[in-house]
Amino acid sequence: MLEAINEAVSINSLIWLFLAAFMIHDFEEIITVEGWMRRNYDQLSRIVPKGAGRILKDFSNITGSQFAVPVFFEFILFIPFTYLAAEHRWMLLFTGFNTIMLIHVFTHVGQSIYLRRYTPGVVTAVLVTLPYSMYLFYRLLDAGLVYGSDLVWSIPVGAATVLPVVWIGHQCARRIAPNR
């Protein structure tokens, strides 16, 4: 079966599918975060460790529109580096984004286990992001486009690139899409 998938899906197509996998996952978060936070904040504020309390408070009134702003910023960042990976085999930032996205799967799963409930994004993290990421890394490694050491180095590169964009996006979100 894997051979059939390998033959049907080119490396270029697989690389471009990153943008779709990212958006499918983030659509789940955008659609569910506002209502979920409204329904769960009081209980969460009692069980979340004190160090995470400020982050939880910052997100307590987030709207779907506000969550969409950093997602938009990330998406705009990802487009040129996806192009560079697909068309020019420039892989470092692309693999960085994907290693961060793979690690992000486990934050969703961990949150759901810790909280003992659904958390926004966990379904698509497990059903879309995890299989996409595993298959992508298998194909890139198998094709010799990246090596294990590249994946290790891509983690800090991806984090150093994505995290500031997400932070800036959240800072801009309340101005771009204020609560009413």
Secondary structure, DSSP 8 states (H G I E B T S, - for coil): -HHHHHHHS-HHHHHHHHHHHHHHHHHHHHHHHHHHHHHHHHHHHHHS-HHHHHHHHHHTT--HHHHHHHHHHHHHHHHHHHHHHHHH---HHHHHHHHHHHHHHHHHHHHHHHHTS--TTHHHIIIIIHHHHHHHHHHHHHTTSS-HHHHHHHHHHHHHHHHHHHHHHHHHHHHHS---
